[in-house]
Amino acid sequence: MFIRDEAQVESFKEGGTGSNSSDMKQPDFMPDKFESGTLNTPGIAGLCEGIKFIKKIGMKEIYKHEVLLTEYLLVELKKLDYVKIYGPKDLKDRCAVVSINIDGVDSSTVGYKLNEKGIAVRTGYHCAPLIHNVIGTNNKGTVRISPGYFNTFKDIETILKSIVDIYKQ
C-alpha cells in the first residue's frame, strides 16, 4: 500500500505496536501506524492444511465417522444406570458432543481422572452457565465428550471402561 504524506488516513487495524512495543497505543507515524503486529502465519498455514484435509476426506465422511462413534458411545452409556446423559437421547438432533455426569462424582473429578489416563474431555459449564439451571447442573457442570474424526472405536471403549472404573472407585 502506498499513502502519500499529505493524506490523512485512519488506521483500520491496531495492536502489536511494532517499533514502540512497550507502548499501549498504536504509533501515529508512518509506516508503523499501519503495521499492526505480526500475522499468525502458523495459524494461517494450519487453517489452510485443515481445509485441504476436509476437502480431501469430505465433510460427509467426517460426519459419518463421528456419528458412528457418538452412537456407539450413547448406546453403551445408556447401559450404565449411574451415568446421566444430557441432551437428545438419539442422534436425530445431536452432533458429536455428549455431556454426562456420573452419580456421586463431581464433574471436575471425572475430568481429572480421565486426564490422568490421557483422555481429554471438557468439564464445567462450557461457556453456557444458564443452560445448567435448566438441566439441573448449576452446582456441578457436566463432563463433555466430543468424539472426532481421529478417534476410534477403541478410544470409545477406553473412555467407557474408564467411566466404569471411576464410578467403582
Backbone as JSON, one array per atom type, in Angstrom:
{
  "sequence": "MFIRDEAQVESFKEGGTGSNSSDMKQPDFMPDKFESGTLNTPGIAGLCEGIKFIKKIGMKEIYKHEVLLTEYLLVELKKLDYVKIYGPKDLKDRCAVVSINIDGVDSSTVGYKLNEKGIAVRTGYHCAPLIHNVIGTNNKGTVRISPGYFNTFKDIETILKSIVDIYKQ",
  "N": [[0.86, -1.16, 0.0], [0.5, 2.22, -0.75], [0.69, 5.4, 0.62], [0.3, 8.77, 0.28], [2.23, 11.42, 1.77], [0.7, 13.69, 2.53], [-1.85, 12.76, 2.87], [-4.52, 12.02, 5.07], [-5.11, 9.37, 6.69], [-6.96, 7.12, 8.57], [-5.99, 4.53, 10.83], [-6.89, 1.15, 10.2], [-6.72, -1.14, 11.57], [-5.5, -2.16, 14.66], [-2.94, -2.91, 17.09], [-0.31, -4.86, 18.59], [2.17, -3.15, 18.73], [4.51, -2.74, 17.26], [7.38, -0.96, 16.42], [7.26, 0.54, 18.7], [6.98, -1.18, 20.93], [6.73, -1.24, 23.69], [4.76, 0.51, 24.29], [1.27, 1.14, 24.87], [-0.4, 2.23, 23.04], [-1.19, 2.48, 19.57], [1.33, 3.42, 17.23], [1.51, 6.75, 15.8], [2.84, 7.53, 13.57], [4.2, 7.15, 10.26], [5.74, 4.25, 8.78], [4.6, 2.78, 10.71], [2.1, 3.25, 11.85], [0.32, 1.73, 10.39], [1.12, -0.86, 10.7], [0.26, -3.48, 12.22], [1.31, -5.49, 14.25], [2.48, -8.92, 14.0], [1.35, -11.16, 11.56], [-0.51, -14.16, 12.17], [1.1, -16.43, 11.08], [1.71, -19.28, 11.34], [-0.83, -20.12, 12.2], [-2.44, -19.4, 10.03], [-1.32, -21.03, 8.04], [-1.89, -23.53, 9.18], [-4.69, -23.48, 9.18], [-5.12, -23.48, 6.44], [-4.09, -26.04, 5.74], [-5.87, -27.6, 7.19], [-8.28, -27.08, 5.86], [-7.63, -28.17, 3.37], [-7.43, -30.86, 4.13], [-10.07, -31.44, 4.94], [-11.38, -31.07, 2.51], [-10.22, -33.15, 1.07], [-10.93, -35.56, 2.47], [-13.67, -35.19, 2.87], [-16.65, -33.72, 4.03], [-18.95, -35.23, 4.53], [-17.98, -37.82, 4.99], [-16.4, -37.41, 7.26], [-18.38, -36.55, 9.08], [-20.01, -38.85, 9.08], [-18.31, -40.76, 10.31], [-17.96, -39.58, 12.84], [-20.62, -39.65, 13.77], [-21.09, -42.42, 13.93], [-19.3, -43.13, 16.0], [-20.35, -41.55, 18.08], [-22.91, -42.6, 18.31], [-22.33, -45.22, 19.16], [-21.08, -44.61, 21.61], [-23.26, -43.44, 23.0], [-25.12, -45.59, 23.08], [-23.74, -47.44, 24.68], [-23.3, -45.94, 27.03], [-25.9, -45.63, 27.95], [-26.39, -48.07, 29.08], [-25.27, -47.93, 31.55], [-26.48, -47.36, 34.55], [-25.79, -45.42, 36.38], [-24.89, -43.26, 35.09], [-25.71, -40.13, 33.94], [-27.09, -38.84, 31.07], [-27.12, -35.93, 29.16], [-29.2, -33.94, 27.04], [-30.44, -34.71, 23.68], [-31.57, -38.08, 23.32], [-31.24, -39.66, 21.14], [-29.65, -39.75, 17.86], [-30.76, -37.99, 16.09], [-31.15, -35.2, 16.62], [-28.63, -34.42, 17.45], [-25.19, -33.57, 17.67], [-21.72, -34.54, 17.46], [-21.24, -34.49, 20.32], [-21.37, -35.23, 23.67], [-22.74, -34.79, 26.75], [-22.3, -35.61, 30.13], [-22.85, -36.86, 33.5], [-21.56, -38.58, 36.32], [-23.07, -40.44, 38.8], [-22.68, -39.24, 42.07], [-20.06, -38.37, 41.72], [-18.05, -35.62, 41.28], [-18.0, -33.47, 38.42], [-15.58, -32.24, 37.73], [-13.74, -33.87, 39.0], [-14.1, -36.23, 37.58], [-13.16, -35.39, 35.07], [-10.49, -34.85, 35.75], [-9.56, -37.4, 36.5], [-9.91, -38.8, 34.09], [-8.17, -37.37, 32.48], [-5.75, -38.08, 33.65], [-5.5, -40.55, 32.54], [-4.91, -40.0, 29.99], [-7.06, -39.14, 28.49], [-8.85, -36.73, 26.93], [-11.26, -34.51, 27.91], [-13.86, -32.07, 28.39], [-14.77, -30.22, 31.22], [-17.22, -28.73, 33.41], [-18.97, -25.65, 32.94], [-19.0, -24.97, 30.28], [-19.02, -22.5, 28.93], [-21.66, -21.74, 28.94], [-23.48, -20.96, 31.15], [-26.2, -20.54, 31.86], [-27.77, -22.61, 30.8], [-27.32, -24.65, 32.53], [-28.93, -24.19, 34.73], [-31.34, -24.97, 33.68], [-30.96, -27.72, 33.07], [-30.35, -28.71, 35.5], [-27.77, -28.77, 36.59], [-26.41, -26.73, 37.8], [-24.72, -26.5, 40.0], [-22.64, -28.19, 39.55], [-21.87, -28.62, 36.89], [-20.98, -30.34, 33.81], [-19.56, -33.28, 32.24], [-18.03, -33.18, 29.21], [-17.91, -35.01, 26.32], [-16.4, -35.38, 23.25], [-16.38, -36.99, 20.5], [-14.23, -37.31, 17.7], [-13.06, -37.14, 14.26], [-10.55, -38.34, 14.27], [-10.66, -40.12, 16.31], [-11.2, -43.5, 17.5], [-13.11, -46.61, 17.6], [-11.97, -48.09, 19.58], [-10.97, -46.06, 21.22], [-13.38, -45.07, 22.24], [-14.24, -47.31, 23.66], [-12.23, -47.32, 25.57], [-12.73, -44.94, 27.03], [-15.25, -45.58, 28.03], [-14.68, -47.8, 29.68], [-13.05, -46.5, 31.48], [-14.87, -44.73, 32.67], [-16.52, -46.55, 34.02], [-14.6, -47.56, 35.83], [-13.99, -45.22, 37.3], [-16.45, -44.73, 38.57], [-16.64, -47.03, 40.17], [-14.55, -46.6, 41.93]],
  "CA": [[0.0, 0.0, 0.0], [1.22, 3.49, -0.79], [-0.12, 6.53, 1.09], [1.11, 9.98, 0.17], [2.47, 12.09, 3.06], [-0.34, 14.66, 2.88], [-3.13, 12.08, 3.11], [-4.88, 11.76, 6.46], [-5.82, 8.1, 6.68], [-7.03, 6.49, 9.88], [-5.62, 3.11, 10.82], [-8.07, 0.29, 10.15], [-6.46, -2.28, 12.44], [-4.47, -1.79, 15.63], [-2.48, -3.94, 18.01], [1.06, -5.24, 18.3], [2.59, -1.79, 18.4], [5.71, -2.69, 16.43], [8.61, -0.29, 16.87], [7.01, 1.06, 20.05], [6.32, -2.34, 21.54], [6.46, -1.03, 25.12], [3.6, 1.4, 24.4], [-0.05, 0.53, 24.76], [-1.12, 2.86, 21.94], [-0.64, 2.31, 18.22], [2.09, 4.6, 16.79], [0.77, 7.62, 14.88], [3.72, 7.92, 12.47], [4.3, 6.19, 9.16], [4.65, 3.37, 8.35], [4.19, 1.99, 11.87], [0.68, 3.45, 12.1], [-0.43, 0.72, 9.67], [1.74, -2.17, 10.9], [-0.37, -3.97, 13.46], [1.79, -6.78, 14.71], [2.83, -9.98, 13.06], [0.24, -12.07, 11.25], [-0.4, -15.51, 12.73], [1.46, -17.26, 9.92], [1.45, -20.71, 11.58], [-2.28, -20.34, 12.26], [-2.95, -19.32, 8.66], [-0.87, -22.25, 7.36], [-2.65, -24.65, 9.76], [-6.06, -23.39, 8.66], [-5.05, -23.91, 5.03], [-3.95, -27.5, 5.71], [-7.12, -28.16, 7.68], [-9.25, -27.01, 4.77], [-7.23, -29.18, 2.38], [-7.78, -32.18, 4.68], [-11.53, -31.6, 4.87], [-11.74, -31.24, 1.1], [-9.74, -34.48, 0.63], [-11.74, -36.62, 3.1], [-15.08, -34.87, 2.64], [-17.4, -33.48, 5.26], [-19.89, -36.33, 4.76], [-17.23, -38.94, 5.59], [-16.04, -37.0, 8.62], [-19.61, -36.59, 9.86], [-20.42, -40.26, 9.22], [-17.45, -41.39, 11.32], [-18.29, -39.01, 14.16], [-21.94, -40.15, 14.15], [-20.95, -43.82, 14.35], [-18.67, -43.13, 17.33], [-21.28, -40.97, 19.05], [-23.98, -43.59, 18.51], [-21.77, -46.29, 19.99], [-20.91, -44.05, 22.95], [-24.58, -43.29, 23.63], [-25.69, -46.92, 23.34], [-23.04, -48.05, 25.81], [-23.53, -45.13, 28.24], [-27.27, -45.9, 28.41], [-26.35, -49.31, 29.85], [-24.72, -47.61, 32.86], [-27.55, -46.62, 35.22], [-25.23, -44.36, 37.21], [-24.46, -42.18, 34.2], [-26.79, -39.26, 33.45], [-26.79, -38.26, 29.76], [-27.89, -34.72, 28.91], [-29.46, -33.68, 25.63], [-31.24, -35.72, 22.97], [-31.15, -39.47, 23.56], [-30.88, -40.29, 19.86], [-28.74, -38.95, 17.03], [-31.5, -37.12, 15.18], [-30.92, -33.79, 16.93], [-27.4, -34.35, 18.21], [-23.9, -33.63, 16.96], [-20.76, -35.42, 18.15], [-20.95, -33.96, 21.65], [-22.2, -35.91, 24.68], [-22.49, -34.31, 28.11], [-22.73, -36.61, 31.13], [-22.36, -36.86, 34.87], [-21.54, -39.87, 37.0], [-23.67, -40.29, 40.13], [-21.81, -39.17, 43.23], [-18.69, -37.95, 41.39], [-18.02, -34.28, 40.72], [-17.56, -33.47, 37.02], [-14.15, -31.89, 37.64], [-13.0, -35.06, 39.41], [-14.14, -37.14, 36.43], [-12.24, -34.86, 34.08], [-9.12, -35.03, 36.24], [-9.21, -38.83, 36.43], [-9.78, -39.17, 32.68], [-6.94, -36.73, 32.01], [-4.64, -38.91, 34.12], [-5.4, -41.71, 31.65], [-4.66, -39.5, 28.64], [-8.33, -38.91, 27.8], [-9.18, -35.3, 27.02], [-12.66, -34.09, 27.9], [-14.04, -30.75, 28.96], [-15.7, -30.25, 32.34], [-17.67, -27.43, 33.9], [-20.17, -25.01, 32.43], [-18.85, -24.91, 28.83], [-19.36, -21.14, 28.46], [-23.12, -21.65, 28.82], [-23.94, -21.19, 32.52], [-27.65, -20.51, 32.03], [-28.38, -23.9, 30.48], [-27.16, -25.55, 33.69], [-30.13, -24.03, 35.55], [-32.4, -25.73, 33.02], [-30.73, -29.17, 33.14], [-30.14, -29.09, 36.9], [-26.35, -29.0, 36.89], [-25.81, -25.42, 38.1], [-23.71, -26.59, 41.06], [-21.61, -29.19, 39.25], [-21.47, -28.68, 35.48], [-21.04, -31.66, 33.19], [-18.37, -33.78, 31.53], [-18.36, -33.16, 27.79], [-17.13, -35.94, 25.49], [-16.6, -34.97, 21.86], [-15.67, -37.86, 19.55], [-13.87, -36.66, 16.45], [-12.66, -37.97, 13.14], [-9.31, -39.08, 14.55], [-10.93, -41.11, 17.35], [-11.54, -44.84, 17.04], [-13.99, -47.34, 18.5], [-11.15, -48.45, 20.74], [-10.96, -44.89, 22.1], [-14.67, -45.03, 22.92], [-14.19, -48.39, 24.65], [-11.32, -46.89, 26.65], [-13.42, -43.96, 27.89], [-16.32, -46.29, 28.72], [-14.04, -48.57, 30.75], [-12.58, -45.52, 32.48], [-16.05, -44.24, 33.4], [-16.86, -47.64, 34.95], [-13.57, -47.56, 36.87], [-14.17, -44.02, 38.15], [-17.63, -44.95, 39.41], [-16.32, -48.07, 41.16], [-13.62, -46.07, 42.94]],
  "C": [[0.9, 1.23, 0.0], [0.26, 4.59, -0.36], [0.77, 7.77, 1.01], [1.17, 10.68, 1.52], [1.33, 13.01, 3.48], [-1.67, 14.0, 3.24], [-3.32, 11.81, 4.59], [-5.75, 10.5, 6.49], [-5.79, 7.51, 8.08], [-6.6, 5.04, 9.77], [-6.89, 2.28, 10.87], [-7.93, -0.93, 11.03], [-5.35, -1.86, 13.38], [-4.14, -2.96, 16.53], [-1.11, -4.42, 17.63], [1.82, -4.02, 17.82], [3.97, -1.65, 17.77], [6.91, -2.03, 17.06], [8.47, 0.33, 18.25], [6.37, -0.03, 20.91], [6.09, -2.2, 23.04], [5.26, -0.12, 25.33], [2.31, 0.63, 24.26], [-0.83, 1.08, 23.57], [-0.4, 2.59, 20.62], [0.14, 3.56, 17.84], [1.27, 5.44, 15.81], [1.63, 8.09, 13.71], [3.81, 6.78, 11.46], [5.63, 5.45, 9.19], [4.05, 2.6, 9.51], [2.7, 2.1, 12.2], [-0.16, 2.33, 11.48], [0.18, -0.68, 9.79], [1.31, -2.72, 12.24], [0.09, -5.37, 13.8], [2.05, -7.76, 13.59], [1.61, -10.86, 12.82], [0.53, -13.45, 11.85], [-0.12, -16.49, 11.6], [1.27, -18.75, 10.19], [-0.04, -21.03, 11.64], [-2.9, -20.32, 10.87], [-2.57, -20.59, 7.89], [-1.65, -23.47, 7.86], [-4.08, -24.66, 9.26], [-6.1, -23.87, 7.22], [-4.97, -25.43, 4.94], [-5.21, -28.19, 6.2], [-8.19, -28.17, 6.61], [-8.92, -28.03, 3.69], [-7.62, -30.58, 2.84], [-9.28, -32.43, 4.55], [-11.98, -31.81, 3.43], [-11.34, -32.63, 0.59], [-10.64, -35.59, 1.17], [-13.22, -36.42, 2.79], [-15.84, -34.75, 3.94], [-18.38, -34.61, 5.57], [-19.19, -37.51, 5.43], [-16.84, -38.63, 7.03], [-17.26, -37.1, 9.52], [-20.05, -38.03, 10.12], [-19.62, -40.97, 10.31], [-17.79, -40.89, 12.73], [-19.64, -39.51, 14.66], [-21.86, -41.59, 14.63], [-20.33, -43.92, 15.75], [-19.63, -42.62, 18.39], [-22.42, -41.94, 19.34], [-23.51, -44.72, 19.42], [-21.61, -45.82, 21.44], [-22.25, -43.96, 23.67], [-25.2, -44.63, 23.99], [-25.05, -47.53, 24.59], [-23.24, -47.26, 27.11], [-24.91, -45.4, 28.82], [-27.35, -47.18, 29.24], [-25.86, -49.08, 31.28], [-25.72, -46.75, 33.62], [-27.06, -45.5, 36.12], [-24.68, -43.2, 36.38], [-25.7, -41.43, 33.71], [-26.31, -38.64, 32.15], [-27.7, -37.05, 29.55], [-28.06, -34.52, 27.41], [-30.26, -34.79, 25.0], [-30.68, -37.12, 23.18], [-30.78, -40.2, 22.27], [-30.03, -39.32, 19.05], [-29.45, -37.92, 16.16], [-31.17, -35.64, 15.39], [-29.61, -33.57, 17.69], [-26.2, -34.32, 17.28], [-22.96, -34.49, 17.8], [-20.29, -34.8, 19.46], [-21.92, -34.64, 22.62], [-21.79, -35.39, 26.05], [-23.08, -35.29, 29.11], [-22.33, -36.16, 32.52], [-22.43, -38.28, 35.39], [-22.08, -39.65, 38.4], [-22.59, -40.26, 41.22], [-20.38, -38.73, 42.96], [-18.76, -36.58, 40.72], [-17.44, -34.3, 39.3], [-16.08, -33.13, 36.88], [-13.26, -33.06, 38.06], [-12.97, -36.07, 38.26], [-13.15, -36.68, 35.37], [-10.78, -35.06, 34.47], [-8.68, -36.48, 36.1], [-9.07, -39.31, 34.98], [-8.49, -38.59, 32.1], [-5.71, -37.53, 32.44], [-4.42, -40.13, 33.21], [-5.16, -41.28, 30.2], [-5.91, -39.25, 27.82], [-8.72, -37.45, 28.02], [-10.68, -35.08, 26.88], [-12.71, -32.67, 28.44], [-15.04, -30.87, 30.1], [-16.12, -28.83, 32.7], [-18.93, -26.96, 33.21], [-20.11, -24.72, 30.93], [-19.31, -23.58, 28.23], [-20.86, -20.96, 28.24], [-23.76, -21.86, 30.18], [-25.46, -21.24, 32.68], [-28.31, -21.85, 31.74], [-28.3, -24.85, 31.68], [-28.29, -25.36, 34.7], [-31.25, -24.88, 34.99], [-32.2, -27.23, 33.21], [-30.38, -29.64, 34.55], [-28.69, -29.37, 37.28], [-25.64, -27.7, 37.29], [-24.79, -25.45, 39.23], [-22.58, -27.57, 40.74], [-21.13, -29.21, 37.82], [-21.63, -30.09, 34.93], [-19.67, -32.03, 32.64], [-18.77, -33.86, 30.06], [-17.37, -34.03, 27.01], [-17.44, -35.59, 24.04], [-15.8, -35.88, 20.91], [-15.41, -37.12, 18.24], [-13.39, -37.65, 15.41], [-11.45, -38.83, 13.44], [-9.46, -40.05, 15.72], [-11.33, -42.43, 16.72], [-12.56, -45.46, 18.0], [-13.23, -47.79, 19.73], [-11.06, -47.29, 21.72], [-12.26, -44.8, 22.89], [-14.73, -46.12, 23.99], [-13.31, -48.01, 25.84], [-12.02, -45.9, 27.58], [-14.55, -44.64, 28.66], [-15.76, -47.1, 29.9], [-13.58, -47.63, 31.87], [-13.73, -44.97, 33.3], [-16.5, -45.28, 34.42], [-15.87, -47.65, 36.12], [-13.71, -46.4, 37.83], [-15.35, -44.21, 39.08], [-17.33, -45.96, 40.51], [-15.4, -47.57, 42.25], [-14.39, -45.23, 43.93]]
}
